[in-house]
Amino acid sequence: MLVGERMSHPVITIPEDMPLADALNLMRHERIRRTPVVRDGRMVGIVSEKDLLNASPSSATSLSVWELNYLLSKVTVKEVMTRDVLSVSDDMPIEQAARIMVENKIGGLPVMHDDHLVGIITETDLFKVFLEMMGARERGVRVTVLVKNERGQLARLTQAIASQGGNFVAFGQFTGEDPSNCMVTFKVDGLDEERVRVILEPLVVKIVDIRTTSV
């Protein structure tokens, strides 16, 4: 799965000379928390709702409403935006974009194609992918097991479930308790909870959790 398949587009942008108050109103109206800043159609920065709020006068200020509005009309996005923008290409694997976001503690990345801004990938977009990967909207038996980290172990597990009529609707592999094992979470339909338990017990180190979900 690539960034371009899951990014938000078309992307909402703002000009660098937009007043802070207008930018904040736009973000709230569009229900977004960050947006690229453009000049003559080219991206020159990015600004977040947090940036705008931090640059706004405190509610404890002694300024009047009219003075506040005047001040906010004079300060533009250009003065508070981040200029050194991290971006990703639309053909980057989505997990690599997620890694960049985590390592840099940011909630979104502009997406580029041949130096043109084509979208933005955000934490919300990644949450949607995670929901799909874990089958959060699917009915079935949800299982988390600890299995040995051995060649062919996952194949044996999936074959055992499939041979008994089970259909996988979600599957994810995660770090285990130590290098000798790994944690696997999946969801299957076509089998009841007790039957899944009986199939798995001889194949796994332990069943960590098993439950039937109805969404």
C-alpha positions as a printed NumPy array, in Angstrom:
array([[  0.   ,   0.   ,   0.   ],
       [  1.395,   3.393,  -1.06 ],
       [  0.876,   6.89 ,   0.337],
       [ -0.941,   8.041,  -2.798],
       [ -3.636,   5.421,  -2.242],
       [ -4.514,   6.678,   1.255],
       [ -3.635,  10.367,   1.335],
       [ -6.249,  13.102,   1.719],
       [ -6.811,  14.949,  -1.547],
       [ -7.411,  17.413,  -3.   ],
       [ -5.424,  19.165,  -0.298],
       [ -6.606,  22.444,   1.211],
       [ -3.875,  25.089,   1.065],
       [ -3.583,  28.682,   2.249],
       [ -1.499,  31.636,   0.981],
       [  1.354,  32.852,   3.122],
       [ -0.169,  36.327,   3.449],
       [ -3.426,  35.093,   4.977],
       [ -4.116,  36.631,   8.421],
       [ -3.968,  34.253,  11.383],
       [ -7.633,  34.712,  12.235],
       [ -8.719,  33.803,   8.698],
       [ -6.442,  30.751,   8.657],
       [ -7.792,  29.559,  11.994],
       [-11.387,  30.04 ,  10.861],
       [-10.666,  28.107,   7.662],
       [ -9.153,  25.176,   9.559],
       [-12.091,  24.983,  11.934],
       [-14.603,  25.205,   9.088],
       [-12.85 ,  22.432,   7.117],
       [-12.145,  20.39 ,  10.266],
       [ -8.428,  20.079,   9.582],
       [ -5.489,  20.559,  11.93 ],
       [ -2.725,  21.442,   9.488],
       [ -2.385,  22.735,   5.966],
       [  0.401,  23.498,   3.492],
       [  1.217,  27.143,   2.804],
       [  1.699,  28.177,  -0.824],
       [  3.169,  31.053,  -2.806],
       [  2.438,  31.268,  -6.539],
       [  1.253,  27.673,  -6.482],
       [  4.412,  26.341,  -4.813],
       [  4.571,  25.003,  -1.266],
       [  6.703,  27.204,   0.974],
       [  5.713,  25.915,   4.403],
       [  3.133,  24.208,   6.57 ],
       [  1.12 ,  25.531,   9.483],
       [ -0.892,  23.745,  12.141],
       [ -3.816,  24.813,  14.257],
       [ -1.47 ,  24.636,  17.252],
       [  0.936,  27.08 ,  15.561],
       [ -1.896,  29.547,  15.027],
       [ -3.216,  29.235,  18.565],
       [  0.263,  29.648,  20.071],
       [  0.751,  32.841,  18.036],
       [ -2.623,  34.27 ,  19.086],
       [ -2.877,  36.59 ,  22.117],
       [ -3.702,  34.918,  25.428],
       [ -7.261,  35.088,  26.706],
       [ -5.794,  36.759,  29.785],
       [ -4.666,  39.777,  27.758],
       [ -5.928,  43.228,  28.683],
       [ -6.539,  44.088,  25.028],
       [-10.101,  44.792,  23.941],
       [-11.9  ,  42.646,  21.354],
       [-11.33 ,  45.316,  18.72 ],
       [ -7.62 ,  45.522,  19.537],
       [ -7.337,  41.735,  19.389],
       [ -9.059,  41.574,  16.021],
       [ -6.798,  44.322,  14.688],
       [ -3.69 ,  42.535,  15.926],
       [ -4.769,  39.218,  14.418],
       [ -5.502,  40.887,  11.097],
       [ -1.911,  42.16 ,  10.901],
       [ -0.096,  38.904,  11.698],
       [  0.067,  36.542,   8.733],
       [  0.647,  32.835,   8.326],
       [  4.097,  33.53 ,   6.889],
       [  5.292,  34.658,  10.318],
       [  4.362,  31.457,  12.152],
       [  4.595,  28.695,   9.538],
       [  7.252,  25.977,   9.532],
       [  9.535,  26.526,   6.548],
       [ 11.676,  23.384,   6.584],
       [  8.877,  21.032,   5.623],
       [  9.231,  17.275,   5.665],
       [  7.324,  15.746,   2.761],
       [  6.872,  12.344,   1.144],
       [  6.278,  11.122,  -2.392],
       [  2.99 ,   9.567,  -3.431],
       [  4.757,   6.301,  -4.297],
       [  6.296,   5.848,  -0.827],
       [  5.122,   2.786,   1.157],
       [  2.628,   3.973,   3.741],
       [  4.485,   2.388,   6.656],
       [  7.572,   4.427,   5.782],
       [  5.522,   7.63 ,   5.959],
       [  4.184,   6.493,   9.342],
       [  7.741,   5.908,  10.563],
       [  8.769,   9.437,   9.517],
       [  5.787,  10.892,  11.367],
       [  6.537,   8.937,  14.545],
       [ 10.267,   9.658,  14.539],
       [  9.705,  13.377,  13.974],
       [  6.631,  13.633,  16.233],
       [  4.445,  15.234,  13.575],
       [  0.838,  14.581,  12.674],
       [  0.922,  15.005,   8.905],
       [  3.105,  15.136,   5.813],
       [  2.53 ,  16.901,   2.492],
       [  2.575,  14.467,  -0.419],
       [  4.488,  15.354,  -3.585],
       [  4.527,  14.051,  -7.17 ],
       [  7.275,  15.447,  -9.423],
       [  7.66 ,  18.5  ,  -7.126],
       [  3.918,  19.179,  -7.201],
       [  1.778,  19.081,  -4.075],
       [ -0.893,  16.407,  -4.608],
       [ -2.18 ,  15.657,  -1.112],
       [ -1.447,  15.259,   2.566],
       [ -1.131,  12.1  ,   4.652],
       [ -2.208,  12.518,   8.274],
       [ -2.465,  10.501,  11.451],
       [ -6.204,  10.162,  10.777],
       [ -5.49 ,   8.558,   7.398],
       [ -3.177,   6.083,   9.136],
       [ -5.778,   5.295,  11.794],
       [ -8.224,   4.41 ,   8.996],
       [ -5.673,   1.989,   7.533],
       [ -5.169,   0.437,  10.97 ],
       [ -8.927,  -0.039,  11.378],
       [ -9.049,  -1.911,   8.079],
       [ -5.965,  -3.981,   8.863],
       [ -7.445,  -5.099,  12.188],
       [-10.926,  -5.708,  10.759],
       [-12.458,  -3.295,  13.244],
       [-15.71 ,  -3.097,  11.275],
       [-15.98 ,  -6.831,  10.605],
       [-17.788,  -9.489,  12.623],
       [-15.903, -12.62 ,  13.62 ],
       [-13.697, -14.276,  16.185],
       [-10.834, -11.963,  17.154],
       [ -7.737, -13.756,  18.414],
       [ -4.35 , -12.718,  19.768],
       [ -1.767, -15.48 ,  20.115],
       [  1.908, -15.766,  20.925],
       [  3.698, -18.022,  18.425],
       [  7.272, -19.221,  18.029],
       [  9.347, -17.077,  15.708],
       [ 10.109, -19.972,  13.351],
       [ 10.021, -20.364,   9.593],
       [  6.651, -21.685,   8.451],
       [  4.885, -21.144,  11.775],
       [  2.411, -18.576,  10.447],
       [  1.72 , -20.747,   7.388],
       [  0.82 , -23.675,   9.63 ],
       [ -1.492, -21.489,  11.685],
       [ -3.338, -20.018,   8.716],
       [ -3.614, -23.387,   6.963],
       [ -5.087, -24.989,  10.082],
       [ -7.781, -22.314,  10.289],
       [ -8.54 , -22.386,   6.551],
       [ -8.729, -26.184,   6.396],
       [-11.555, -26.099,   8.937],
       [-13.569, -23.536,   6.983],
       [-12.297, -20.369,   8.599],
       [-11.877, -17.214,   6.524],
       [ -9.375, -14.533,   7.573],
       [-10.823, -11.016,   7.519],
       [ -7.853,  -9.382,   9.287],
       [ -4.29 , -10.325,  10.155],
       [ -1.428,  -8.49 ,  11.853],
       [  1.964,  -9.539,  13.206],
       [  3.632,  -7.648,  16.058],
       [  6.673,  -7.793,  18.325],
       [  6.51 , -10.617,  20.854],
       [  7.728, -10.883,  24.43 ],
       [ 11.283, -11.679,  23.275],
       [ 13.105, -12.476,  19.981],
       [ 12.044, -16.134,  20.135],
       [  8.369, -15.362,  19.553],
       [  5.963, -12.916,  17.965],
       [  2.442, -11.697,  18.686],
       [ -0.218, -12.321,  16.045],
       [ -3.687, -10.778,  16.054],
       [ -6.28 , -11.864,  13.518],
       [ -9.998, -12.139,  12.949],
       [-11.797, -15.012,  11.252],
       [-15.355, -15.796,  10.292],
       [-16.922, -19.139,   9.45 ],
       [-15.91 , -20.7  ,  12.786],
       [-17.127, -20.218,  16.326],
       [-14.912, -19.171,  19.194],
       [-14.58 , -22.6  ,  20.787],
       [-13.65 , -24.266,  17.49 ],
       [-10.941, -21.655,  16.861],
       [ -9.547, -22.245,  20.342],
       [ -9.344, -26.017,  19.783],
       [ -7.546, -25.551,  16.449],
       [ -4.997, -23.095,  17.844],
       [ -4.022, -24.617,  21.191],
       [ -1.564, -27.205,  19.776],
       [  0.01 , -24.642,  17.409],
       [  0.766, -21.623,  19.596],
       [  2.802, -20.769,  22.68 ],
       [ -0.333, -19.337,  24.268],
       [ -3.658, -17.775,  23.441],
       [ -3.438, -14.253,  24.824],
       [ -7.014, -13.231,  24.029],
       [ -9.977, -14.638,  22.143],
       [-13.414, -13.07 ,  21.764],
       [-16.343, -12.869,  19.374],
       [-17.038,  -9.39 ,  17.997],
       [-20.342,  -8.206,  16.588],
       [-19.107,  -4.697,  15.644]])
